[in-house]
Amino acid sequence: MNDAYRLDGKTAVVTGGGGGIGSVTCALLAARGARVVVADIDLDRAQQVAQAIDGADSLGVDLADAQSIQSGMAQVVARHGGVDILVNNAAMLDPEVAMKDISVETMDVDVWDRIFAVNMRGTMLMCREALPHLRARRGNIVNVVSNLALQGHVLQAAYAASKAGVVQLTRSIAASHGRQGVRCNAVAPGMTLTPALKANFPAPLRKLIEDETLREQLGEPEDIAEAIAFLASDAARNFTAQVLVCDGGQSSHVPAFTGFRDALGL
């Protein structure tokens, strides 16, 4: 492997590290040489992931709680001396909340606020607490957003809006801290075959997204982890303020694509 892809000696904090994309990302960053901190609201799950990764640490953090974020970052710095990579992967994906995140016309403001508290405000606070340490080490941030941040849908109005806000936060941080040695990028997955998706998302609706994918199947967590690891590495040193869409081409084509493909037998 090109040395530029290596992360030897770097400390990486991954929020939502106990989940499908998060846990795979933690394992990959560690395999590339990073000291990984698995951060998750579910400390037991974070510990389980960390125990399976040589040299990994675990951290309980609630992104809806500013004090929890401040305390968590202080613990990371005390244990590891600083931070080189911050991966903001955690998101509000509770199935009960997601089922209420449909149209703005019927939106419960509490649902909107809960989603923004984690996805938008929590990401901002993680960045705020990490930035002094990232600046000191010329580190970088990778924010995990969504292709829904870049296109409209009949579902997930709050989720999409919150992730669109993180896209602009990414650009703002890159602009304001780039000359201080800090890069900030985003990865925008499409629907990804995580264990939670398989358990909670109806198969007929999943099939609709699969039909719009240019590959033969939906992406796996490993696909997203590879994009994150690339952006976190020195191989991406000229990437900042960018959104790397990693959705198998779901968002690349005109709306009638699937119908034309079927009609032409492609």
Secondary structure, 3 states (H helix, E strand, C coil): CCHHHCCCCCEEEEECCCCHHHHHHHHHHHHCCCEEEEEECCHHHHHHHHHCCCCCEEEECCCCCHHHHHHHHHHHHHHHCCCCEEEECCCCCCHHHHCCCCCHHHCCHHHHHHHHHHHHHHHHHHHHHHHHHHHHHCCEEEEECCHHHCCCCCCCHHHHHHHHHHHHHHHHHHHHHHHHCCEEEEEEECCECCHHHHHHCCHHHHHHHHHHCCCCCCECHHHHHHHHHHHHCHHHCCCCCCEEEECCCCCCCCCCHHHHHHHCCC
